[in-house]
Structure formats: C-alpha cells, structure tokens
Amino acid sequence: MQAFIDKANTLMEALPYIRRFSGKTIVIKYGGHAMADEALKESFALDVILLRSLGINVVVVHGGGPQINETLKRYGIVSEFVRGMRVTDGPTMAVVEMVLTGQVNQEVVGYLNQHGGRAVGLSGKDGNLLLCEKMLQEIRHDDGSVELVDIGFVGNVVKVNQELIQTLEQGKFLPVIAPVGVGVNGESYNINADLVAGKVAGALRAEKLMLLTDVSGVKDKEGKLISSINLPEVPLLIDDGTISGGMIPKVECCVAALGEGARKAHIIDGRVKHAVLLEIFTDIGVGTEIT
C-alpha cells in the first residue's frame, strides 16, 4: 500500500508544475549520450510525449556530432576544430547537412512518433526558420591580441521564424529542428545545436530552455552540483574558474537565451532516465538552473 501512496504523493508534487506550465513552451536541446543509449532514447521520447499530453508545447533541437564524425571518416574527410567549432568547408557542409537533416532528424522524428508523438522534422532552411550569417571565430593570443578566423560555413542565427513553430504548436505538432541554417543567398550553414536551442527559446519567449548534456550540471570547486545560478553570478564564476572549458559556451548560451526572452534555462544530465520530467516536475530537480 505504501508504494501506491508514494506514487500518489509524487503526482501531487507534480500538480502545481503541471498547472504552471500548461500552455507554455519548453525548448529542449537533445544530444550526447541520451541520443545513443536505447533506454535513454525511449525515456526521452516518453518524457516529451507526456509533456505534450499535459498541454505543454515542446520544441526539440538535436545535435549529431558523433554521426557527422563517423560519416566524414567514411568519406575520408578530416575535420579540424577551432575553439570547439568544426571548420566547415564545402564538402564538409554537404556531409553535415546530409547527416543532420536526412539521417539524425528523421531518426528522432521517427522515434517520437513510434512512441505516440506527432513530431514534424524541420531544418533551419524550411520556411527560412533559421536565417544565418557567417560566424567568425575569435582567437585570443598570448600577447592579448584578438584574431577573427573564418571557419567556413559555420553560422550565427540572426533571425528565427517563430511563426512557423507557433503554427505547428497550434496544430498540436511537435517541431524537431536540425541545426542547419540558411544564408541570405540560400547557402547552408552548420550551427552549434546549443546556440540554435538558445535562439529558438529566446524568440519563442519559452518558459524553459533545457540543455541535455553528458554532465550533471555546473559544479563548484569541490565537485558539488550547483542547483541554481543567478545571472549576475555567471561572470564571477567564469572568472574564478568554477565555470570552465566546454561548460562556458553552454552557460553563455543560456545567458543569451534569457536576455532574448526565455524565462529560465537549465543544464541537466541527459544520462539520467526521465531527466526532463525530474527537472520540470520535482521540487529539487536534477541539474543547474540559471535564472
């Protein structure tokens, strides 16, 4: 009997969150280990479909780095990276677009629909969803000088066609976006998936931006998870080294999304089953919240 009571208590804990978020939009960046492990893929799909069933609008933005690496290797194309960004020449861009829009996007859409969703796959080129300009990567040298490096067809999102997404939401569809954008002359751009998710969340004024990662969140110098960070704390935590390495661009992405209209941002551990539900519907959550 106690097990049933515990389940009822869990539902009661979730009730105020269900009321609060019904009708709101949550943008989820889906990537990392959660895309590779079969149990986690099913967990993610069920989480998203439950959210839609509760009247919460969900937009999924996916990555695909490992799949791109594997395909480039088969074609004999060697990738170079500048500060974590893939140098994307013409042949590389062709592979990136093929893998992200033709393979990964359709796999994610298919998996969601297999489990009862109404997912629709999109790239940033569909309806000019993600209008881009070329990104120049900033390199800081030891002497303090700064150099802007052209890394090819790598884009910065300058405009999101939120009307397209909102139209799909009104039809109770679930948009799944591949991080490929379009330039003013119709050229394709490779975009960082975290950046896309942040831009989409800002444009939609989403209630939450959630970045699924392969870490538990931001940790302090003793290795303890920091459950919540306020915006003014971010520069201080970067300066003292608490936020470092690959976590810096993720946190900066969250900060930018909040500045552009999203209400809250979360960095959560996608390796935890039902991480999305645990973060949204429990009092403690499972990651780092940035507000």
C-alpha positions as protocol buffer text, in pm:
chain_id: "A"
residue {
  index: 1
  type: MET
  ca { x: 0 y: 0 z: 0 }
}
residue {
  index: 2
  type: GLN
  ca { x: 283 y: 243 z: 84 }
}
residue {
  index: 3
  type: ALA
  ca { x: 420 y: 213 z: -269 }
}
residue {
  index: 4
  type: PHE
  ca { x: 86 y: 333 z: -408 }
}
residue {
  index: 5
  type: ILE
  ca { x: 76 y: 619 z: -157 }
}
residue {
  index: 6
  type: ASP
  ca { x: 426 y: 722 z: -264 }
}
residue {
  index: 7
  type: LYS
  ca { x: 313 y: 729 z: -627 }
}
residue {
  index: 8
  type: ALA
  ca { x: 17 y: 947 z: -532 }
}
residue {
  index: 9
  type: ASN
  ca { x: 246 y: 1184 z: -341 }
}
residue {
  index: 10
  type: THR
  ca { x: 470 y: 1211 z: -649 }
}
residue {
  index: 11
  type: LEU
  ca { x: 170 y: 1308 z: -860 }
}
residue {
  index: 12
  type: MET
  ca { x: 65 y: 1567 z: -602 }
}
residue {
  index: 13
  type: GLU
  ca { x: 415 y: 1716 z: -606 }
}
residue {
  index: 14
  type: ALA
  ca { x: 392 y: 1750 z: -983 }
}
residue {
  index: 15
  type: LEU
  ca { x: 43 y: 1907 z: -985 }
}
residue {
  index: 16
  type: PRO
  ca { x: 141 y: 2274 z: -930 }
}
residue {
  index: 17
  type: TYR
  ca { x: 408 y: 2246 z: -1201 }
}
residue {
  index: 18
  type: ILE
  ca { x: 157 y: 2094 z: -1444 }
}
residue {
  index: 19
  type: ARG
  ca { x: -78 y: 2386 z: -1381 }
}
residue {
  index: 20
  type: ARG
  ca { x: 204 y: 2640 z: -1418 }
}
residue {
  index: 21
  type: PHE
  ca { x: 345 y: 2509 z: -1743 }
}
residue {
  index: 22
  type: SER
  ca { x: 30 y: 2403 z: -1928 }
}
residue {
  index: 23
  type: GLY
  ca { x: 9 y: 2607 z: -2249 }
}
residue {
  index: 24
  type: LYS
  ca { x: 370 y: 2724 z: -2216 }
}
residue {
  index: 25
  type: THR
  ca { x: 665 y: 2634 z: -2440 }
}
residue {
  index: 26
  type: ILE
  ca { x: 975 y: 2439 z: -2340 }
}
residue {
  index: 27
  type: VAL
  ca { x: 1273 y: 2413 z: -2577 }
}
residue {
  index: 28
  type: ILE
  ca { x: 1495 y: 2108 z: -2531 }
}
residue {
  index: 29
  type: LYS
  ca { x: 1837 y: 2059 z: -2684 }
}
residue {
  index: 30
  type: TYR
  ca { x: 1871 y: 1684 z: -2730 }
}
residue {
  index: 31
  type: GLY
  ca { x: 2218 y: 1538 z: -2773 }
}
residue {
  index: 32
  type: GLY
  ca { x: 2506 y: 1349 z: -2620 }
}
residue {
  index: 33
  type: HIS
  ca { x: 2466 y: 1009 z: -2458 }
}
residue {
  index: 34
  type: ALA
  ca { x: 2087 y: 1045 z: -2447 }
}
residue {
  index: 35
  type: MET
  ca { x: 2083 y: 1009 z: -2827 }
}
residue {
  index: 36
  type: ALA
  ca { x: 2297 y: 694 z: -2831 }
}
residue {
  index: 37
  type: ASP
  ca { x: 2162 y: 475 z: -2549 }
}
residue {
  index: 38
  type: GLU
  ca { x: 1840 y: 286 z: -2638 }
}
residue {
  index: 39
  type: ALA
  ca { x: 1693 y: 306 z: -2286 }
}
residue {
  index: 40
  type: LEU
  ca { x: 1763 y: 680 z: -2266 }
}
residue {
  index: 41
  type: LYS
  ca { x: 1616 y: 737 z: -2614 }
}
residue {
  index: 42
  type: GLU
  ca { x: 1293 y: 573 z: -2503 }
}
residue {
  index: 43
  type: SER
  ca { x: 1297 y: 765 z: -2174 }
}
residue {
  index: 44
  type: PHE
  ca { x: 1339 y: 1095 z: -2359 }
}
residue {
  index: 45
  type: ALA
  ca { x: 1063 y: 1016 z: -2609 }
}
residue {
  index: 46
  type: LEU
  ca { x: 818 y: 923 z: -2334 }
}
residue {
  index: 47
  type: ASP
  ca { x: 907 y: 1236 z: -2135 }
}
residue {
  index: 48
  type: VAL
  ca { x: 838 y: 1461 z: -2435 }
}
residue {
  index: 49
  type: ILE
  ca { x: 512 y: 1286 z: -2523 }
}
residue {
  index: 50
  type: LEU
  ca { x: 390 y: 1312 z: -2163 }
}
residue {
  index: 51
  type: LEU
  ca { x: 462 y: 1686 z: -2166 }
}
residue {
  index: 52
  type: ARG
  ca { x: 259 y: 1727 z: -2486 }
}
residue {
  index: 53
  type: SER
  ca { x: -24 y: 1521 z: -2333 }
}
residue {
  index: 54
  type: LEU
  ca { x: -32 y: 1767 z: -2042 }
}
residue {
  index: 55
  type: GLY
  ca { x: -75 y: 2061 z: -2278 }
}
residue {
  index: 56
  type: ILE
  ca { x: 288 y: 2176 z: -2268 }
}
residue {
  index: 57
  type: ASN
  ca { x: 437 y: 2281 z: -2602 }
}
residue {
  index: 58
  type: VAL
  ca { x: 775 y: 2118 z: -2667 }
}
residue {
  index: 59
  type: VAL
  ca { x: 1032 y: 2212 z: -2932 }
}
residue {
  index: 60
  type: VAL
  ca { x: 1326 y: 1976 z: -2976 }
}
residue {
  index: 61
  type: VAL
  ca { x: 1660 y: 2085 z: -3123 }
}
residue {
  index: 62
  type: HIS
  ca { x: 1902 y: 1799 z: -3179 }
}
residue {
  index: 63
  type: GLY
  ca { x: 2274 y: 1767 z: -3232 }
}
residue {
  index: 64
  type: GLY
  ca { x: 2460 y: 1499 z: -3424 }
}
residue {
  index: 65
  type: GLY
  ca { x: 2836 y: 1542 z: -3383 }
}
residue {
  index: 66
  type: PRO
  ca { x: 2923 y: 1170 z: -3347 }
}
residue {
  index: 67
  type: GLN
  ca { x: 2716 y: 1076 z: -3652 }
}
residue {
  index: 68
  type: ILE
  ca { x: 2884 y: 1354 z: -3854 }
}
residue {
  index: 69
  type: ASN
  ca { x: 3228 y: 1235 z: -3744 }
}
residue {
  index: 70
  type: GLU
  ca { x: 3150 y: 878 z: -3846 }
}
residue {
  index: 71
  type: THR
  ca { x: 3024 y: 978 z: -4192 }
}
residue {
  index: 72
  type: LEU
  ca { x: 3313 y: 1217 z: -4258 }
}
residue {
  index: 73
  type: LYS
  ca { x: 3552 y: 936 z: -4171 }
}
residue {
  index: 74
  type: ARG
  ca { x: 3384 y: 707 z: -4425 }
}
residue {
  index: 75
  type: TYR
  ca { x: 3428 y: 976 z: -4691 }
}
residue {
  index: 76
  type: GLY
  ca { x: 3791 y: 1030 z: -4594 }
}
residue {
  index: 77
  type: ILE
  ca { x: 3732 y: 1388 z: -4483 }
}
residue {
  index: 78
  type: VAL
  ca { x: 3940 y: 1504 z: -4185 }
}
residue {
  index: 79
  type: SER
  ca { x: 3780 y: 1761 z: -3955 }
}
residue {
  index: 80
  type: GLU
  ca { x: 3962 y: 2047 z: -3789 }
}
residue {
  index: 81
  type: PHE
  ca { x: 3829 y: 2237 z: -3492 }
}
residue {
  index: 82
  type: VAL
  ca { x: 3886 y: 2594 z: -3377 }
}
residue {
  index: 83
  type: ARG
  ca { x: 3784 y: 2653 z: -3015 }
}
residue {
  index: 84
  type: GLY
  ca { x: 3544 y: 2362 z: -3033 }
}
residue {
  index: 85
  type: MET
  ca { x: 3383 y: 2465 z: -3362 }
}
residue {
  index: 86
  type: ARG
  ca { x: 3414 y: 2240 z: -3666 }
}
residue {
  index: 87
  type: VAL
  ca { x: 3586 y: 2407 z: -3963 }
}
residue {
  index: 88
  type: THR
  ca { x: 3322 y: 2352 z: -4233 }
}
residue {
  index: 89
  type: ASP
  ca { x: 3429 y: 2377 z: -4596 }
}
residue {
  index: 90
  type: GLY
  ca { x: 3200 y: 2292 z: -4889 }
}
residue {
  index: 91
  type: PRO
  ca { x: 3243 y: 1911 z: -4887 }
}
residue {
  index: 92
  type: THR
  ca { x: 3213 y: 1903 z: -4507 }
}
residue {
  index: 93
  type: MET
  ca { x: 2896 y: 2114 z: -4518 }
}
residue {
  index: 94
  type: ALA
  ca { x: 2741 y: 1873 z: -4767 }
}
residue {
  index: 95
  type: VAL
  ca { x: 2802 y: 1583 z: -4528 }
}
residue {
  index: 96
  type: VAL
  ca { x: 2682 y: 1782 z: -4224 }
}
residue {
  index: 97
  type: GLU
  ca { x: 2355 y: 1870 z: -4397 }
}
residue {
  index: 98
  type: MET
  ca { x: 2302 y: 1516 z: -4522 }
}
residue {
  index: 99
  type: VAL
  ca { x: 2359 y: 1363 z: -4178 }
}
residue {
  index: 100
  type: LEU
  ca { x: 2167 y: 1617 z: -3970 }
}
residue {
  index: 101
  type: THR
  ca { x: 1862 y: 1663 z: -4193 }
}
residue {
  index: 102
  type: GLY
  ca { x: 1847 y: 1331 z: -4376 }
}
residue {
  index: 103
  type: GLN
  ca { x: 1956 y: 1091 z: -4105 }
}
residue {
  index: 104
  type: VAL
  ca { x: 1951 y: 1219 z: -3747 }
}
residue {
  index: 105
  type: ASN
  ca { x: 1643 y: 1440 z: -3778 }
}
residue {
  index: 106
  type: GLN
  ca { x: 1437 y: 1161 z: -3929 }
}
residue {
  index: 107
  type: GLU
  ca { x: 1556 y: 915 z: -3666 }
}
residue {
  index: 108
  type: VAL
  ca { x: 1447 y: 1147 z: -3383 }
}
residue {
  index: 109
  type: VAL
  ca { x: 1113 y: 1219 z: -3552 }
}
residue {
  index: 110
  type: GLY
  ca { x: 1053 y: 851 z: -3614 }
}
residue {
  index: 111
  type: TYR
  ca { x: 1134 y: 755 z: -3256 }
}
residue {
  index: 112
  type: LEU
  ca { x: 899 y: 1017 z: -3112 }
}
residue {
  index: 113
  type: ASN
  ca { x: 618 y: 916 z: -3347 }
}
residue {
  index: 114
  type: GLN
  ca { x: 677 y: 547 z: -3276 }
}
residue {
  index: 115
  type: HIS
  ca { x: 602 y: 620 z: -2911 }
}
residue {
  index: 116
  type: GLY
  ca { x: 284 y: 814 z: -2982 }
}
residue {
  index: 117
  type: GLY
  ca { x: 402 y: 1164 z: -3070 }
}
residue {
  index: 118
  type: ARG
  ca { x: 311 y: 1397 z: -3357 }
}
residue {
  index: 119
  type: ALA
  ca { x: 663 y: 1506 z: -3442 }
}
residue {
  index: 120
  type: VAL
  ca { x: 749 y: 1704 z: -3756 }
}
residue {
  index: 121
  type: GLY
  ca { x: 1109 y: 1732 z: -3875 }
}
residue {
  index: 122
  type: LEU
  ca { x: 1249 y: 2068 z: -3981 }
}
residue {
  index: 123
  type: SER
  ca { x: 1582 y: 2215 z: -4080 }
}
residue {
  index: 124
  type: GLY
  ca { x: 1660 y: 2582 z: -4049 }
}
residue {
  index: 125
  type: LYS
  ca { x: 1613 y: 2609 z: -4426 }
}
residue {
  index: 126
  type: ASP
  ca { x: 1243 y: 2514 z: -4408 }
}
residue {
  index: 127
  type: GLY
  ca { x: 1040 y: 2833 z: -4426 }
}
residue {
  index: 128
  type: ASN
  ca { x: 1361 y: 3029 z: -4356 }
}
residue {
  index: 129
  type: LEU
  ca { x: 1329 y: 2904 z: -4000 }
}
residue {
  index: 130
  type: LEU
  ca { x: 1691 y: 2991 z: -3908 }
}
residue {
  index: 131
  type: LEU
  ca { x: 1836 y: 3284 z: -4101 }
}
residue {
  index: 132
  type: CYS
  ca { x: 2214 y: 3293 z: -4057 }
}
residue {
  index: 133
  type: GLU
  ca { x: 2524 y: 3497 z: -4117 }
}
residue {
  index: 134
  type: LYS
  ca { x: 2878 y: 3364 z: -4126 }
}
residue {
  index: 135
  type: MET
  ca { x: 3041 y: 3320 z: -3785 }
}
residue {
  index: 136
  type: LEU
  ca { x: 3398 y: 3440 z: -3742 }
}
residue {
  index: 137
  type: GLN
  ca { x: 3565 y: 3256 z: -3457 }
}
residue {
  index: 138
  type: GLU
  ca { x: 3753 y: 3473 z: -3208 }
}
residue {
  index: 139
  type: ILE
  ca { x: 4105 y: 3362 z: -3118 }
}
residue {
  index: 140
  type: ARG
  ca { x: 4288 y: 3526 z: -2827 }
}
residue {
  index: 141
  type: HIS
  ca { x: 4667 y: 3509 z: -2844 }
}
residue {
  index: 142
  type: ASP
  ca { x: 4909 y: 3504 z: -2553 }
}
residue {
  index: 143
  type: ASP
  ca { x: 5009 y: 3866 z: -2620 }
}
residue {
  index: 144
  type: GLY
  ca { x: 4648 y: 3974 z: -2567 }
}
residue {
  index: 145
  type: SER
  ca { x: 4571 y: 4035 z: -2932 }
}
residue {
  index: 146
  type: VAL
  ca { x: 4246 y: 3906 z: -3085 }
}
residue {
  index: 147
  type: GLU
  ca { x: 4214 y: 3746 z: -3428 }
}
residue {
  index: 148
  type: LEU
  ca { x: 3890 y: 3669 z: -3612 }
}
residue {
  index: 149
  type: VAL
  ca { x: 3919 y: 3343 z: -3807 }
}
residue {
  index: 150
  type: ASP
  ca { x: 3695 y: 3237 z: -4096 }
}
residue {
  index: 151
  type: ILE
  ca { x: 3598 y: 2874 z: -4028 }
}
residue {
  index: 152
  type: GLY
  ca { x: 3384 y: 2825 z: -4337 }
}
residue {
  index: 153
  type: PHE
  ca { x: 3012 y: 2755 z: -4347 }
}
residue {
  index: 154
  type: VAL
  ca { x: 2954 y: 2795 z: -3974 }
}
residue {
  index: 155
  type: GLY
  ca { x: 2664 y: 3021 z: -3892 }
}
residue {
  index: 156
  type: ASN
  ca { x: 2530 y: 3257 z: -3632 }
}
residue {
  index: 157
  type: VAL
  ca { x: 2150 y: 3275 z: -3612 }
}
residue {
  index: 158
  type: VAL
  ca { x: 2030 y: 3631 z: -3675 }
}
residue {
  index: 159
  type: LYS
  ca { x: 1657 y: 3561 z: -3707 }
}
residue {
  index: 160
  type: VAL
  ca { x: 1418 y: 3282 z: -3609 }
}
residue {
  index: 161
  type: ASN
  ca { x: 1088 y: 3241 z: -3794 }
}
residue {
  index: 162
  type: GLN
  ca { x: 889 y: 3175 z: -3478 }
}
residue {
  index: 163
  type: GLU
  ca { x: 558 y: 3194 z: -3668 }
}
residue {
  index: 164
  type: LEU
  ca { x: 637 y: 2861 z: -3835 }
}
residue {
  index: 165
  type: ILE
  ca { x: 696 y: 2694 z: -3499 }
}
residue {
  index: 166
  type: GLN
  ca { x: 388 y: 2854 z: -3343 }
}
residue {
  index: 167
  type: THR
  ca { x: 172 y: 2734 z: -3633 }
}
residue {
  index: 168
  type: LEU
  ca { x: 288 y: 2378 z: -3572 }
}
residue {
  index: 169
  type: GLU
  ca { x: 226 y: 2416 z: -3198 }
}
residue {
  index: 170
  type: GLN
  ca { x: -128 y: 2538 z: -3262 }
}
residue {
  index: 171
  type: GLY
  ca { x: -185 y: 2222 z: -3465 }
}
residue {
  index: 172
  type: LYS
  ca { x: -54 y: 2019 z: -3168 }
}
residue {
  index: 173
  type: PHE
  ca { x: 252 y: 1907 z: -3363 }
}
residue {
  index: 174
  type: LEU
  ca { x: 596 y: 1865 z: -3209 }
}
residue {
  index: 175
  type: PRO
  ca { x: 870 y: 2051 z: -3403 }
}
residue {
  index: 176
  type: VAL
  ca { x: 1207 y: 1873 z: -3422 }
}
residue {
  index: 177
  type: ILE
  ca { x: 1476 y: 2106 z: -3557 }
}
residue {
  index: 178
  type: ALA
  ca { x: 1808 y: 2012 z: -3719 }
}
residue {
  index: 179
  type: PRO
  ca { x: 2079 y: 2279 z: -3662 }
}
residue {
  index: 180
  type: VAL
  ca { x: 2129 y: 2370 z: -4029 }
}
residue {
  index: 181
  type: GLY
  ca { x: 2057 y: 2730 z: -4124 }
}
residue {
  index: 182
  type: VAL
  ca { x: 2025 y: 2934 z: -4440 }
}
residue {
  index: 183
  type: GLY
  ca { x: 2207 y: 3249 z: -4550 }
}
residue {
  index: 184
  type: VAL
  ca { x: 2065 y: 3544 z: -4744 }
}
residue {
  index: 185
  type: ASN
  ca { x: 2186 y: 3390 z: -5070 }
}
residue {
  index: 186
  type: GLY
  ca { x: 2040 y: 3046 z: -4993 }
}
residue {
  index: 187
  type: GLU
  ca { x: 2368 y: 2892 z: -4875 }
}
residue {
  index: 188
  type: SER
  ca { x: 2361 y: 2630 z: -4598 }
}
residue {
  index: 189
  type: TYR
  ca { x: 2527 y: 2686 z: -4261 }
}
residue {
  index: 190
  type: ASN
  ca { x: 2633 y: 2447 z: -3987 }
}
residue {
  index: 191
  type: ILE
  ca { x: 2519 y: 2583 z: -3650 }
}
residue {
  index: 192
  type: ASN
  ca { x: 2600 y: 2476 z: -3296 }
}
residue {
  index: 193
  type: ALA
  ca { x: 2289 y: 2300 z: -3163 }
}
residue {
  index: 194
  type: ASP
  ca { x: 2310 y: 2469 z: -2821 }
}
residue {
  index: 195
  type: LEU
  ca { x: 2316 y: 2806 z: -2998 }
}
residue {
  index: 196
  type: VAL
  ca { x: 2009 y: 2712 z: -3206 }
}
residue {
  index: 197
  type: ALA
  ca { x: 1818 y: 2598 z: -2898 }
}
residue {
  index: 198
  type: GLY
  ca { x: 1900 y: 2922 z: -2717 }
}
residue {
  index: 199
  type: LYS
  ca { x: 1795 y: 3139 z: -3011 }
}
residue {
  index: 200
  type: VAL
  ca { x: 1470 y: 2947 z: -3057 }
}
residue {
  index: 201
  type: ALA
  ca { x: 1393 y: 2968 z: -2684 }
}
residue {
  index: 202
  type: GLY
  ca { x: 1453 y: 3342 z: -2686 }
}
residue {
  index: 203
  type: ALA
  ca { x: 1242 y: 3402 z: -2997 }
}
residue {
  index: 204
  type: LEU
  ca { x: 952 y: 3199 z: -2856 }
}
residue {
  index: 205
  type: ARG
  ca { x: 990 y: 3355 z: -2510 }
}
residue {
  index: 206
  type: ALA
  ca { x: 995 y: 2999 z: -2382 }
}
residue {
  index: 207
  type: GLU
  ca { x: 919 y: 2919 z: -2023 }
}
residue {
  index: 208
  type: LYS
  ca { x: 1228 y: 2697 z: -2014 }
}
residue {
  index: 209
  type: LEU
  ca { x: 1537 y: 2619 z: -2218 }
}
residue {
  index: 210
  type: MET
  ca { x: 1681 y: 2277 z: -2130 }
}
residue {
  index: 211
  type: LEU
  ca { x: 2023 y: 2162 z: -2249 }
}
residue {
  index: 212
  type: LEU
  ca { x: 2073 y: 1786 z: -2213 }
}
residue {
  index: 213
  type: THR
  ca { x: 2443 y: 1717 z: -2160 }
}
residue {
  index: 214
  type: ASP
  ca { x: 2674 y: 1436 z: -2051 }
}
residue {
  index: 215
  type: VAL
  ca { x: 2745 y: 1602 z: -1715 }
}
residue {
  index: 216
  type: SER
  ca { x: 2525 y: 1659 z: -1413 }
}
residue {
  index: 217
  type: GLY
  ca { x: 2539 y: 2039 z: -1444 }
}
residue {
  index: 218
  type: VAL
  ca { x: 2764 y: 2317 z: -1314 }
}
residue {
  index: 219
  type: LYS
  ca { x: 2975 y: 2210 z: -1018 }
}
residue {
  index: 220
  type: ASP
  ca { x: 3163 y: 2414 z: -761 }
}
residue {
  index: 221
  type: LYS
  ca { x: 3535 y: 2370 z: -698 }
}
residue {
  index: 222
  type: GLU
  ca { x: 3465 y: 2089 z: -451 }
}
residue {
  index: 223
  type: GLY
  ca { x: 3274 y: 1899 z: -717 }
}
residue {
  index: 224
  type: LYS
  ca { x: 2930 y: 1963 z: -569 }
}
residue {
  index: 225
  type: LEU
  ca { x: 2643 y: 2038 z: -807 }
}
residue {
  index: 226
  type: ILE
  ca { x: 2528 y: 2400 z: -807 }
}
residue {
  index: 227
  type: SER
  ca { x: 2150 y: 2376 z: -831 }
}
residue {
  index: 228
  type: SER
  ca { x: 2080 y: 2741 z: -912 }
}
residue {
  index: 229
  type: ILE
  ca { x: 2277 y: 3036 z: -1053 }
}
residue {
  index: 230
  type: ASN
  ca { x: 2157 y: 3395 z: -1090 }
}
residue {
  index: 231
  type: LEU
  ca { x: 2268 y: 3592 z: -1396 }
}
residue {
  index: 232
  type: PRO
  ca { x: 2496 y: 3835 z: -1206 }
}
residue {
  index: 233
  type: GLU
  ca { x: 2689 y: 3538 z: -1067 }
}
residue {
  index: 234
  type: VAL
  ca { x: 2785 y: 3400 z: -1409 }
}
residue {
  index: 235
  type: PRO
  ca { x: 3081 y: 3634 z: -1490 }
}
residue {
  index: 236
  type: LEU
  ca { x: 3220 y: 3582 z: -1140 }
}
residue {
  index: 237
  type: LEU
  ca { x: 3201 y: 3202 z: -1169 }
}
residue {
  index: 238
  type: ILE
  ca { x: 3376 y: 3216 z: -1507 }
}
residue {
  index: 239
  type: ASP
  ca { x: 3649 y: 3446 z: -1377 }
}
residue {
  index: 240
  type: ASP
  ca { x: 3726 y: 3224 z: -1076 }
}
residue {
  index: 241
  type: GLY
  ca { x: 3730 y: 2908 z: -1288 }
}
residue {
  index: 242
  type: THR
  ca { x: 3418 y: 2743 z: -1144 }
}
residue {
  index: 243
  type: ILE
  ca { x: 3262 y: 2754 z: -1490 }
}
residue {
  index: 244
  type: SER
  ca { x: 3532 y: 2646 z: -1734 }
}
residue {
  index: 245
  type: GLY
  ca { x: 3608 y: 2459 z: -2055 }
}
residue {
  index: 246
  type: GLY
  ca { x: 3311 y: 2332 z: -2253 }
}
residue {
  index: 247
  type: MET
  ca { x: 3068 y: 2448 z: -1986 }
}
residue {
  index: 248
  type: ILE
  ca { x: 3139 y: 2815 z: -2067 }
}
residue {
  index: 249
  type: PRO
  ca { x: 2965 y: 2820 z: -2409 }
}
residue {
  index: 250
  type: LYS
  ca { x: 2669 y: 2626 z: -2267 }
}
residue {
  index: 251
  type: VAL
  ca { x: 2624 y: 2875 z: -1984 }
}
residue {
  index: 252
  type: GLU
  ca { x: 2674 y: 3168 z: -2223 }
}
residue {
  index: 253
  type: CYS
  ca { x: 2407 y: 3018 z: -2448 }
}
residue {
  index: 254
  type: CYS
  ca { x: 2169 y: 3009 z: -2150 }
}
residue {
  index: 255
  type: VAL
  ca { x: 2252 y: 3369 z: -2060 }
}
residue {
  index: 256
  type: ALA
  ca { x: 2184 y: 3483 z: -2418 }
}
residue {
  index: 257
  type: ALA
  ca { x: 1850 y: 3299 z: -2425 }
}
residue {
  index: 258
  type: LEU
  ca { x: 1742 y: 3466 z: -2101 }
}
residue {
  index: 259
  type: GLY
  ca { x: 1845 y: 3803 z: -2241 }
}
residue {
  index: 260
  type: GLU
  ca { x: 1634 y: 3745 z: -2551 }
}
residue {
  index: 261
  type: GLY
  ca { x: 1313 y: 3643 z: -2375 }
}
residue {
  index: 262
  type: ALA
  ca { x: 1335 y: 3292 z: -2228 }
}
residue {
  index: 263
  type: ARG
  ca { x: 1233 y: 3279 z: -1862 }
}
residue {
  index: 264
  type: LYS
  ca { x: 1463 y: 3010 z: -1723 }
}
residue {
  index: 265
  type: ALA
  ca { x: 1744 y: 2790 z: -1852 }
}
residue {
  index: 266
  type: HIS
  ca { x: 1860 y: 2452 z: -1728 }
}
residue {
  index: 267
  type: ILE
  ca { x: 2170 y: 2242 z: -1786 }
}
residue {
  index: 268
  type: ILE
  ca { x: 2079 y: 1884 z: -1699 }
}
residue {
  index: 269
  type: ASP
  ca { x: 2229 y: 1537 z: -1716 }
}
residue {
  index: 270
  type: GLY
  ca { x: 2082 y: 1355 z: -2015 }
}
residue {
  index: 271
  type: ARG
  ca { x: 2234 y: 1029 z: -1887 }
}
residue {
  index: 272
  type: VAL
  ca { x: 1967 y: 1017 z: -1613 }
}
residue {
  index: 273
  type: LYS
  ca { x: 1644 y: 840 z: -1713 }
}
residue {
  index: 274
  type: HIS
  ca { x: 1347 y: 1078 z: -1726 }
}
residue {
  index: 275
  type: ALA
  ca { x: 1578 y: 1372 z: -1655 }
}
residue {
  index: 276
  type: VAL
  ca { x: 1339 y: 1611 z: -1831 }
}
residue {
  index: 277
  type: LEU
  ca { x: 1044 y: 1517 z: -1609 }
}
residue {
  index: 278
  type: LEU
  ca { x: 1255 y: 1522 z: -1295 }
}
residue {
  index: 279
  type: GLU
  ca { x: 1377 y: 1873 z: -1369 }
}
residue {
  index: 280
  type: ILE
  ca { x: 1034 y: 2012 z: -1454 }
}
residue {
  index: 281
  type: PHE
  ca { x: 802 y: 1837 z: -1210 }
}
residue {
  index: 282
  type: THR
  ca { x: 1002 y: 1794 z: -887 }
}
residue {
  index: 283
  type: ASP
  ca { x: 1096 y: 2047 z: -622 }
}
residue {
  index: 284
  type: ILE
  ca { x: 1469 y: 1972 z: -631 }
}
residue {
  index: 285
  type: GLY
  ca { x: 1534 y: 1898 z: -999 }
}
residue {
  index: 286
  type: VAL
  ca { x: 1841 y: 1721 z: -1140 }
}
residue {
  index: 287
  type: GLY
  ca { x: 2064 y: 1990 z: -1290 }
}
residue {
  index: 288
  type: THR
  ca { x: 2167 y: 2354 z: -1275 }
}
residue {
  index: 289
  type: GLU
  ca { x: 1905 y: 2623 z: -1318 }
}
residue {
  index: 290
  type: ILE
  ca { x: 2005 y: 2967 z: -1449 }
}
residue {
  index: 291
  type: THR
  ca { x: 1760 y: 3249 z: -1378 }
}
